[in-house]
Structure formats: structure tokens, C-alpha cells
Amino acid sequence: LERAVKLTNEPPTGLNANLRRGFAFFNKEDFEERDAKVKAILFGLCHFHAIMLERKKFGPMGYNMMYPFSVGDLRDSASVLYNYLENNQSAKIPWADLRYIFGEVMY
């Protein structure tokens, strides 16, 4: 075990670096074919994810209990976003629903 190579995948430090890492996760072609509204919401979701990762450095002051947020949380949230907006064909974006889904359920 002492001679083994140990790898970790820690999020980068800083809000800008976390935001870039969140966007780098998505396929460029998949992102470009989305509607402008979905792109804007996805940017907000990546920003929210980056803020959640930055809050971890404050320890108990940032959260009641520690949770290891990862790119998987962002991926699942984007999948929920795509499915929810696909099933909701109205022209108006359901902001209250999305805020509850991402802010309360997913994160």
C-alpha cells in the first residue's frame, strides 16, 4: 500500500475554477443544440453547483453536515432539467418548480 499510486479527484479551488469544471463536463455538441433558455438555466445550475462546492471549505459554518458534492450531482440535475422542460411544453419556464427541485431536492 505504501508503494501504490494514490489518486484523488478534488474539485478545484475558487468559484471560477469550479464553474469552468462544471461546464467542461458537458459535451459541447449537446450543449449547442439546446434552446437558449435551457443554456441559461444550465449556466445558473453550474453556478449554483460551483457555489455549493465553495461552501464546503467553511466546514460546519457552511453546512449542517458534510456531503461530498460531485460532478454526478450536476449531471443528474442537468438530466432532471432536460426531462422536466421536455415534459413541460408551456412557453413559460416554471421557476418555482425548478428552484424547489434543485435547491431542496437535488442539493
C-alpha distance (Angstrom), angle and dihedral (degrees) to the residues before:
residue distance angle dihedral
L1 . . .
E2 3.79 . .
R3 3.81 91.5 .
A4 3.79 94.4 44.5
V5 3.78 121.3 109.2
K6 3.78 110.2 -113.2
L7 3.80 119.2 -154.2
T8 3.77 128.1 -171.2
N9 3.76 131.1 -176.7
E10 3.78 105.6 -148.6
P11 3.78 121.5 171.5
P12 3.79 114.2 -108.6
T13 3.78 118.4 -101.4
G14 3.76 119.6 -106.9
L15 3.77 133.9 43.3
N16 3.80 94.4 -101.0
A17 3.81 93.1 51.0
N18 3.81 91.5 48.2
L19 3.79 90.7 48.9
R20 3.80 91.4 51.0
R21 3.79 91.1 47.8
G22 3.80 90.6 51.3
F23 3.80 92.6 51.9
A24 3.80 92.7 43.9
F25 3.79 88.8 60.9
F26 3.82 93.1 66.8
N27 3.77 122.6 79.7
K28 3.83 109.8 -110.4
E29 3.81 94.6 -138.6
D30 3.79 91.7 49.5
F31 3.80 90.9 48.5
E32 3.81 94.3 48.0
E33 3.80 93.9 53.1
R34 3.81 92.3 56.7
D35 3.78 124.5 99.0
A36 3.83 118.2 -95.3
K37 3.82 90.4 -112.4
V38 3.79 91.5 54.3
K39 3.81 90.8 47.8
A40 3.80 90.6 53.0
I41 3.80 92.7 48.0
L42 3.80 90.3 46.8
F43 3.80 89.7 52.9
G44 3.81 88.9 51.9
L45 3.78 89.8 48.6
C46 3.84 91.7 51.0
H47 3.81 89.4 48.2
F48 3.81 91.1 50.1
H49 3.81 90.3 48.8
A50 3.82 90.7 50.3
I51 3.81 90.6 51.1
M52 3.79 91.1 50.0
L53 3.81 90.1 52.3
E54 3.80 91.5 48.8
R55 3.80 92.4 51.3
K56 3.80 89.6 61.6
K57 3.78 91.3 75.3
F58 3.81 90.5 66.8
G59 3.79 91.7 63.2
P60 3.81 114.9 -163.3
M61 3.80 91.7 4.9
G62 3.82 90.6 59.5
Y63 3.80 99.3 45.2
N64 3.77 140.3 11.1
M65 3.80 89.2 -129.1
M66 3.77 132.4 7.7
Y67 3.79 119.5 -101.2
P68 3.81 121.9 178.8
F69 3.81 101.3 -128.1
S70 3.78 110.6 -160.4
V71 3.77 142.3 172.5
G72 3.80 86.7 -88.5
D73 3.80 89.4 68.8
L74 3.79 89.9 52.3
R75 3.81 91.9 46.2
D76 3.80 92.3 50.6
S77 3.80 91.8 46.3
A78 3.81 91.1 51.4
S79 3.80 89.8 49.3
V80 3.80 90.5 51.4
L81 3.82 89.0 48.1
Y82 3.81 93.0 52.4
N83 3.81 93.1 46.5
Y84 3.80 94.5 44.5
L85 3.80 94.9 49.8
E86 3.80 91.5 43.3
N87 3.80 91.3 54.6
N88 3.81 92.9 42.4
Q89 3.81 102.4 65.6
S90 3.81 96.9 174.8
A91 3.80 117.7 120.1
K92 3.79 91.8 -125.7
I93 3.82 117.1 81.9
P94 3.83 111.1 -128.2
W95 3.83 96.5 -130.0
A96 3.80 94.8 170.6
D97 3.80 91.2 53.3
L98 3.80 93.4 47.1
R99 3.80 92.3 46.8
Y100 3.80 90.2 52.6
I101 3.82 94.5 44.7
F102 3.81 95.2 49.7
G103 3.80 101.7 29.8
E104 3.79 99.6 41.9
V105 3.80 108.1 19.4
M106 3.81 107.5 30.8
Y107 3.81 99.1 32.1
